[in-house]
Structure formats: C-alpha cells, structure tokens
C-alpha cells in the first residue's frame, strides 16, 4: 500500500514537472529579462544590423 502511494506520488511529480517545463517553453514571455539584457545572444543578426 505504501509502495503504491509512493509510486503514484512520484509519477504525479514527474508529470507535474514535465507540464511545468512544457508551459515554460510554450511561454517565452515568462522570462523577459533574458531578452532585455542580452538581445545579441538571442538573435545575432539583429544585433549586427
């Protein structure tokens, strides 16, 4: 019984982290400071222009 609960909790945690990572990847606006501080790293062509 405890083993089942542990497996269930770990599986739920893995799914939750995967969903969170997918959400972060789908929303680049979640970290705007990266774009503001280093635009050259994101797109060197626009920086060279």
FIPA-638562 format. One record per residue (C-alpha): residue in three letters; z, y, x. Coordinates in Angstrom, 1 decimal. Last residue first. Example, Ala and Ser with C-alpha at 12.3 -4.5 7.8 and 13.67 -1.06 7.14 Angstrom:
<recs>
+------+--------+--------+--------+
: code :     up :  north :   east :
+------+--------+--------+--------+
:  ser :    7.1 :   -1.1 :   13.7 :
:  ala :    7.8 :   -4.5 :   12.3 :
+------+--------+--------+--------+
</recs>
This chain:
<recs>
+------+--------+--------+--------+
: code :     up :  north :   east :
+------+--------+--------+--------+
:  unk :  -38.1 :   45.3 :   22.4 :
:  unk :  -36.2 :   43.1 :   24.8 :
:  unk :  -33.2 :   42.9 :   22.4 :
:  unk :  -35.5 :   41.9 :   19.5 :
:  unk :  -36.9 :   39.1 :   21.6 :
:  unk :  -33.5 :   38.0 :   23.0 :
:  unk :  -32.4 :   36.9 :   19.5 :
:  unk :  -28.9 :   35.6 :   19.0 :
:  unk :  -27.7 :   36.2 :   22.6 :
:  unk :  -29.2 :   39.7 :   22.6 :
:  unk :  -27.3 :   40.5 :   19.4 :
:  unk :  -23.9 :   40.0 :   21.0 :
:  unk :  -21.1 :   42.1 :   19.5 :
:  unk :  -22.5 :   42.7 :   16.0 :
:  unk :  -23.9 :   39.2 :   15.5 :
:  unk :  -20.7 :   37.5 :   16.7 :
:  unk :  -18.6 :   39.8 :   14.7 :
:  unk :  -20.4 :   38.7 :   11.5 :
:  unk :  -18.6 :   35.3 :   11.4 :
:  unk :  -18.6 :   34.1 :    7.8 :
:  unk :  -22.1 :   35.8 :    7.4 :
:  unk :  -23.6 :   32.7 :    8.9 :
:  unk :  -22.9 :   30.9 :    5.6 :
:  unk :  -24.6 :   27.5 :    5.4 :
:  unk :  -23.1 :   26.5 :    8.8 :
:  unk :  -19.6 :   27.5 :    7.7 :
:  unk :  -20.0 :   25.5 :    4.5 :
:  unk :  -21.3 :   22.5 :    6.4 :
:  unk :  -18.3 :   22.7 :    8.7 :
:  unk :  -15.9 :   23.0 :    5.7 :
:  unk :  -17.6 :   20.0 :    3.9 :
:  unk :  -17.3 :   17.9 :    7.1 :
:  unk :  -13.7 :   18.9 :    7.5 :
:  unk :  -13.0 :   18.0 :    3.8 :
:  unk :  -14.8 :   14.6 :    4.1 :
:  unk :  -12.8 :   13.7 :    7.2 :
:  unk :   -9.6 :   14.7 :    5.5 :
:  unk :  -10.4 :   12.7 :    2.4 :
:  unk :  -11.1 :    9.7 :    4.5 :
:  unk :   -7.9 :   10.2 :    6.5 :
:  unk :   -5.9 :   10.4 :    3.2 :
:  unk :   -7.5 :    7.3 :    1.7 :
:  unk :   -7.0 :    5.3 :    4.8 :
:  unk :   -3.3 :    6.3 :    4.9 :
:  unk :   -2.9 :    5.5 :    1.3 :
:  unk :   -4.4 :    2.1 :    1.7 :
:  unk :   -2.2 :    1.4 :    4.7 :
:  unk :    0.9 :    2.5 :    2.8 :
:  unk :    0.0 :    0.0 :    0.0 :
+------+--------+--------+--------+
</recs>
